[in-house]
Amino acid sequence: MVAQWMREAGLEPGLDATGNLIAVLSGERPELGAIGIGSHLDTVPHGGAFDGALGVLAALEVAQAMRERGVRPTRSVAVLGFADEEGNNFGIGVLSAQLWIGEIPPSDFDTITDANGRGLDAYIAAFDVAGVPRVERPELAAYLELHVEQGPVLDADGGRAAAVEAIVGISRTTVRFTGEANHAGTTPLALRKDALLGGAELALAVRDLGEATGDRAVTTVGVFETLPGATNVIPGEVRMRVEMRSPDEGLMDELRGRVARAARAAAERHGLAVALDDWHHAPAVPMHPTALRATQDALADAGLPVRTMPSWAGHDAKVLARRMPTGMLFVPSNGGISHAPGEATDPDACALGAEALFHAVVRLAESDDL
């Protein structure tokens, strides 16, 4: 369907080696590298219609508007529809973006398998869209992505759009408190080693740490398991999973230390042993200064207030930013709902976001700072 819309817009669609949809509007100097614009075409199970798809359709609208207005930019503009961002088949998020920049080589494709053992290589070999030829990936000088916020901030305060300053870093660890399982009726409270008390204390501490940052970090305990898990047995072990997100790497480092100290203090108070697995950490990714400036100026070009905010979710842009200047624009998610059938953004906000994307693309396509 999107390939057909590309044709109707006067562009020629193609598929790259890993199933991404591509259409290029040629610029005056294509040798300089194209400005990539787009997002992903897949969604989560029982997801909504805007996450990913809005960015692809807005990118197509930008290219079509350029053709209709006779705008031929210095750099070419490549409309991109990434095939796999959500990780539904293989459990690997932003997979297509990683494949685009070569972080996963073709020699590993057969080792990436779905729940039934079918490999990525088999998926790619079988994927075909009638009438859409295979094409080489264009060389990109920069990448811009319009996306729904997927959170409540813009919608709550009436914001119409924002430039993204950074995509947050994510730190996760598993914390295990070990006490002593024993009879819940016969063991006096003063003589217990109740692992749940240590876990509960840490869960509250994690919440307090996040609140103390003044909205510069979010902290979550998403997994909390007690063993043996019987009503009449004192929990002998608690396993909990702590996640923290922030655009500030220094703050993330500080929070990791505070969580560890809070865990040790809770264990000491309740006579428990505690262990923290090594932190899994994906660093925060700031948007490139030139791309950020282009998105901020584009908001003004579209008659919108100039506003910046972090992205608290990951996107294709986070991966591509490791190889090229990258920027993002957000429009509101009604009620802050995303990854659900109720996901929605008002049509006027979509149109304003697309207009801002148009101006950002024009600015980057003429920029000497890439």
JOQUIZI-V910295 format. One record per helix or strand of 3 or more residues. SS is the DSSP state (hx for helix, st for strand). FROM is the first residue (numbers start at 1). LEN is the number of residues. If there is no record, write none. Layout:
# JOQUIZI-V910295
SS_FROM_LEN ; SS_FROM_LEN
This chain:
# JOQUIZI-V910295
hx_2_7 ; st_21_5 ; hx_30_3 ; st_34_7 ; hx_53_17 ; st_77_6 ; hx_95_6 ; hx_106_6 ; hx_120_7 ; st_140_9 ; hx_153_5 ; st_162_6 ; st_169_10 ; hx_189_3 ; hx_195_17 ; st_218_10 ; st_237_10 ; hx_249_21 ; st_273_4 ; st_280_3 ; hx_289_13 ; st_308_4 ; hx_316_5 ; st_325_7 ; hx_334_3 ; hx_347_19
